[in-house]
Amino acid sequence: MSNLYRAISADGSAFAAVIDAKDIVSEIERIHKSSAVVTAGLGRLTIAASLMGYMLKGEENSITLRIDADGQTGQLMAVADCYGNVKSCVTNPVVELPLNNQGKLDVSGAIGKNGTLSVVKDLGLREPYVGVIPLVSGEVAEDIASYYAVSEQIPTVCALGVLVDTDLSVKAAGGYLIQLLPFASEKCIDIIEKNIAKMRPVSALLAEGVTPQEIADMLLADLEPNELDTASPEYKCDCSRKRTEEILISIGRNELEEIVAEGKDTEVSCHFCGKKYVFTPEEIARLAKGASEE
């Protein structure tokens, strides 16, 4: 189970959320059988979604992060609830690229640098909030920080990291968000900038056993940080047979009747968890009766 920790400075002007998400990203690799660079890229987006989802207020609220770019991965998507529980998927889970100039996994090369990051917040209102920005780098963390600066006008620092072993297992994964409130002083900003400058990569810290609380204390050092709360988010898919039936009904009566005419069982696989649901022609015929004509 993952570990999420949040803290705030004594004067309330700076906030930090840190997550050790090794279990979540390990589940991504297990479900999607992703190559190392895709595990790293989708893992980063999923970590960000968990951190951002946990910041939502309502029990039924959710957030969806989606990257559409020109890289080989195709679309990447991560969905989180207000508890930080998250699920994710990618169009092409296996992409093989050489290491980048720093000798690291080439995440931006796999995802692409030309494209968009979409953030959809379902807050239980008539229409969801949608923010779309052009990608800054395709490295994900910089793109998340840019989203907050452009769409929500909140000064934000984001770090995301995934270490993948030679056997494709996840050695460490996690990240953090630091946000400043409008009344943050120049002194506070200066302290945080110095703290961040001294930080080592978050994945390296987690791999060495440094806890999210200790990382938050580093980020808010000299600002007398106080604990806000902790959580244990999971990779959690909420698919079900009933939801799958609703999706089938949505494709329309005519198409369902064409499927019935083929006389074969229909298998529907969940993009997020890989679970398969099988429907007989008789079951599809029953669903067709409740569908509208397209």
Phi, psi and omega in degrees: 000139182282164184233117179246132182229137179233141179219160180223147179294158184302325181271001177076013185264348181223139186230140179227137175233129183230139180226135167265108188245029181303315182296321180296312183288329175297324178291325175301313181296321181293315184288312187268351181050047187280152174288167187303313184291328178286321175303319180293314182291309179293326177299315179300314181297321181292321176298314179300318180298320179297314179298316182287323179297320182295343179276352179287155186265313189276149182299327182265002182287150176212162178226139179238125174253132181222131175248125175241110184219186188263015179274177184287342181292336188073209183284138172244139182218140175222136182234130181229151175260185185286354176263000182085357175296142192214155174218155182206163179208165181214147182296310181239100184286345181242109176227131180243121179224154174294160175296155180281187184297338179268005180076021181245168177302132185273075183297313181294329177293324180285317182284319185106152180256347179253111182169200184225153169249123178250136176237118181243118178253118175264103185254018178080012179268178182298323179232141177288157173278131181233125175237131181231127178230154173289147178296143176271315184219339186080005178272354175084304183299314178296326180290322177295316179298321179295320178303311182297321181292318185278312188269331183240357179052042178244115177300121187221139170246132181232135174228133180224139181209144176223125175256121181251130181282171182295337178269013179076000175286160183266118180280321181198150178200141178172189181181178177210157172235134170239131179230145179252138174277159185304332184269009179299134182281163177297327179296316179299314180299318180297318180297314181295319179300319179291322179297317181294322180299332181271351185286139170272166180307138185298324180293325178292319178298313181295323179297332180273000178094007176291133185275160175304322179297317180294323178293318178298320178296325176294316183294324183253023179303141181071009176242014179049064183293143176239141179293135174265303179191172177226160179206167179230074182295157179227160166283116190218115177261136182254024178291158179203167178297321181297316179296323179295321177299318180297323178294317179297317178300325184292342181281350173102152184297316184301314181292322178296321179294328176294322178294319179299319183297335179289337175071021181242157173295147179249126179252127178244126182250134179286129180293334187271326184233351178082000180294140183251138177239126183251132181238132176282164176304325180294320179291321177295322179297321179294320178293324181299326180297331181265002182265156178271158178283138180258000000 
